[in-house]
Amino acid sequence: MRSAGIEPQAVPEFVSVWVRELYGESTDLQSTSLDELADQHFDTIITLCGKSHDALPEHPEDRRHVRWDFHHPDDEAALRHLEIELSERIRLFLQANPLI
């Protein structure tokens, strides 16, 4: 699994705290540019906003591109809400698209 954006920025501290709570350890989070992943192949690409979807270059070998539109979380409460929304969408996605 990889994560990238069209305008990489520093990861906010509230996101780092959230990740530590999820994984129980400190993780060095870095924002990756889409350009850094341009030569890689992915079975599924999920974009989380229209701006990212529109900026993503077309790759003929990509099998599936899912577009989900979320508002960018700008505080811890919004991040917690996004966590719930993403968890539910991922659960439904995996039910509809079994990996095994």
GROMACS elastic network, one bead per residue, 0.5 to 0.9 nm:
[ bonds ]
;  ai    aj funct       b0    kb
    2    32     6  0.88106   500
    2    37     6  0.87755   500
    3    31     6  0.76213   500
    3    32     6  0.67404   500
    3    33     6  0.87532   500
    3    34     6  0.86881   500
    4     7     6  0.87838   500
    4     8     6  0.75371   500
    4    31     6  0.62965   500
    4    33     6  0.53382   500
    4    34     6  0.54330   500
    4    35     6  0.88321   500
    4    36     6  0.84392   500
    4    37     6  0.78838   500
    5     8     6  0.56535   500
    5     9     6  0.87226   500
    5    31     6  0.70097   500
    5    32     6  0.61943   500
    5    33     6  0.53234   500
    5    34     6  0.56350   500
    5    52     6  0.68164   500
    6    32     6  0.84187   500
    6    33     6  0.58536   500
    6    34     6  0.57484   500
    6    35     6  0.81815   500
    6    51     6  0.82677   500
    6    52     6  0.62690   500
    6    55     6  0.69406   500
    6    56     6  0.81234   500
    7    31     6  0.85558   500
    7    32     6  0.85668   500
    7    33     6  0.67170   500
    7    34     6  0.84605   500
    8    11     6  0.88419   500
    8    30     6  0.83650   500
    8    31     6  0.50277   500
    8    32     6  0.58680   500
    8    33     6  0.56536   500
    8    34     6  0.86833   500
    9    12     6  0.87539   500
    9    30     6  0.81649   500
    9    31     6  0.59810   500
    9    32     6  0.85273   500
   10    29     6  0.86182   500
   10    30     6  0.69170   500
   10    31     6  0.65964   500
   11    14     6  0.84767   500
   11    15     6  0.67052   500
   11    16     6  0.71543   500
   11    29     6  0.65710   500
   11    30     6  0.64454   500
   11    31     6  0.67212   500
   12    15     6  0.54584   500
   12    16     6  0.67148   500
   12    74     6  0.87606   500
   12    75     6  0.89477   500
   13    16     6  0.50209   500
   13    17     6  0.62566   500
   13    18     6  0.86250   500
   14    17     6  0.50731   500
   14    18     6  0.62068   500
   14    19     6  0.87407   500
   14    75     6  0.70020   500
   14    76     6  0.58999   500
   14    79     6  0.84068   500
   15    19     6  0.62483   500
   15    20     6  0.86638   500
   15    29     6  0.89444   500
   15    75     6  0.86497   500
   15    76     6  0.75493   500
   15    79     6  0.75960   500
   16    19     6  0.51392   500
   16    20     6  0.62486   500
   16    21     6  0.87012   500
   16    26     6  0.76367   500
   16    27     6  0.73522   500
   16    28     6  0.81602   500
   16    29     6  0.71260   500
   17    20     6  0.51155   500
   17    21     6  0.62953   500
   17    22     6  0.87365   500
   17    26     6  0.82263   500
   18    21     6  0.51232   500
   18    22     6  0.62870   500
   18    23     6  0.87690   500
   18    76     6  0.81566   500
   18    79     6  0.83494   500
   18    80     6  0.84451   500
   19    23     6  0.60528   500
   19    24     6  0.78152   500
   19    25     6  0.78981   500
   19    26     6  0.75303   500
   19    27     6  0.73034   500
   19    29     6  0.89375   500
   20    23     6  0.53285   500
   20    24     6  0.50308   500
   20    26     6  0.52203   500
   20    27     6  0.69300   500
   21    24     6  0.53554   500
   21    25     6  0.75219   500
   21    26     6  0.88613   500
   22    25     6  0.82528   500
   23    26     6  0.79578   500
   23    27     6  0.85725   500
   32    35     6  0.83481   500
   32    36     6  0.69115   500
   32    37     6  0.83194   500
   33    36     6  0.54509   500
   33    37     6  0.72927   500
   34    37     6  0.53636   500
   34    38     6  0.63523   500
   34    55     6  0.88919   500
   34    56     6  0.75794   500
   34    57     6  0.89982   500
   35    38     6  0.51141   500
   35    39     6  0.84120   500
   36    39     6  0.77737   500
   36    40     6  0.87983   500
   37    40     6  0.55013   500
   37    41     6  0.84832   500
   38    41     6  0.83257   500
   38    57     6  0.81904   500
   38    59     6  0.89544   500
   41    59     6  0.83126   500
   41    61     6  0.71435   500
   41    62     6  0.65614   500
   42    45     6  0.65305   500
   42    61     6  0.83055   500
   42    62     6  0.59813   500
   42    63     6  0.76014   500
   42    64     6  0.84394   500
   43    61     6  0.86142   500
   43    62     6  0.59900   500
   43    63     6  0.54522   500
   43    64     6  0.63347   500
   43    65     6  0.86062   500
   44    62     6  0.70436   500
   44    63     6  0.63451   500
   44    65     6  0.57778   500
   44    66     6  0.74138   500
   45    62     6  0.79166   500
   45    63     6  0.84985   500
   45    64     6  0.62966   500
   45    66     6  0.61124   500
   45    67     6  0.83792   500
   46    53     6  0.84944   500
   46    64     6  0.84480   500
   46    65     6  0.58883   500
   46    67     6  0.58441   500
   46    68     6  0.70329   500
   47    50     6  0.75746   500
   47    51     6  0.88425   500
   47    52     6  0.60761   500
   47    53     6  0.55721   500
   47    56     6  0.86448   500
   47    65     6  0.77462   500
   47    66     6  0.64091   500
   47    67     6  0.50884   500
   47    68     6  0.58935   500
   47    69     6  0.75977   500
   48    51     6  0.86562   500
   48    52     6  0.70219   500
   48    53     6  0.76275   500
   48    66     6  0.87436   500
   48    67     6  0.64209   500
   48    69     6  0.50610   500
   48    70     6  0.56909   500
   48    71     6  0.83680   500
   48    72     6  0.88345   500
   49    52     6  0.55075   500
   49    53     6  0.63481   500
   49    54     6  0.87969   500
   49    67     6  0.72254   500
   49    68     6  0.61073   500
   49    70     6  0.55563   500
   49    71     6  0.72505   500
   49    72     6  0.82672   500
   50    54     6  0.60465   500
   50    55     6  0.85357   500
   50    67     6  0.75114   500
   50    68     6  0.78151   500
   50    69     6  0.60797   500
   50    70     6  0.85371   500
   51    54     6  0.52896   500
   51    55     6  0.62504   500
   51    56     6  0.87388   500
   52    55     6  0.51215   500
   52    56     6  0.61308   500
   53    56     6  0.53820   500
   53    57     6  0.87016   500
   53    65     6  0.89405   500
   53    66     6  0.88806   500
   53    67     6  0.66770   500
   53    68     6  0.88107   500
   54    57     6  0.80345   500
   56    59     6  0.89691   500
   58    61     6  0.89797   500
   58    62     6  0.81969   500
   59    62     6  0.55633   500
   59    63     6  0.89714   500
   60    63     6  0.79853   500
   62    65     6  0.74717   500
   68    89     6  0.89430   500
   70    73     6  0.85513   500
   70    82     6  0.77683   500
   70    85     6  0.89992   500
   71    74     6  0.89073   500
   71    78     6  0.88132   500
   71    82     6  0.84776   500
   72    78     6  0.82326   500
   72    79     6  0.84305   500
   72    82     6  0.87160   500
   73    76     6  0.75931   500
   73    77     6  0.81464   500
   73    79     6  0.51789   500
   73    80     6  0.87634   500
   73    81     6  0.86346   500
   73    82     6  0.72420   500
   74    77     6  0.84347   500
   74    78     6  0.64631   500
   74    79     6  0.73433   500
   75    78     6  0.54758   500
   75    79     6  0.62648   500
   75    80     6  0.88385   500
   76    80     6  0.61880   500
   76    81     6  0.86874   500
   77    80     6  0.51609   500
   77    81     6  0.63801   500
   77    82     6  0.86852   500
   78    81     6  0.50932   500
   78    82     6  0.61540   500
   78    83     6  0.86159   500
   79    83     6  0.61199   500
   79    84     6  0.87961   500
   80    83     6  0.50247   500
   80    84     6  0.65515   500
   80    85     6  0.88351   500
   81    84     6  0.52896   500
   81    85     6  0.63577   500
   81    86     6  0.86814   500
   82    85     6  0.50170   500
   82    86     6  0.59489   500
   82    87     6  0.83463   500
   83    86     6  0.52513   500
   83    87     6  0.59869   500
   83    88     6  0.86213   500
   84    87     6  0.51567   500
   84    88     6  0.62928   500
   84    89     6  0.87041   500
   85    88     6  0.53473   500
   85    89     6  0.62744   500
   85    90     6  0.86326   500
   86    89     6  0.50745   500
   86    90     6  0.59440   500
   86    91     6  0.83832   500
   87    90     6  0.52205   500
   87    91     6  0.60718   500
   87    92     6  0.86669   500
   88    91     6  0.50604   500
   88    92     6  0.62387   500
   88    93     6  0.85159   500
   89    92     6  0.51501   500
   89    93     6  0.59730   500
   89    94     6  0.85627   500
   90    94     6  0.60719   500
   90    95     6  0.85150   500
   91    94     6  0.52845   500
   91    95     6  0.62651   500
   91    96     6  0.87661   500
   92    95     6  0.50345   500
   92    96     6  0.62257   500
   92    97     6  0.84811   500
   93    96     6  0.52192   500
   93    97     6  0.59259   500
   93    98     6  0.82986   500
   94    98     6  0.54030   500
   94    99     6  0.72304   500
   95    98     6  0.58875   500
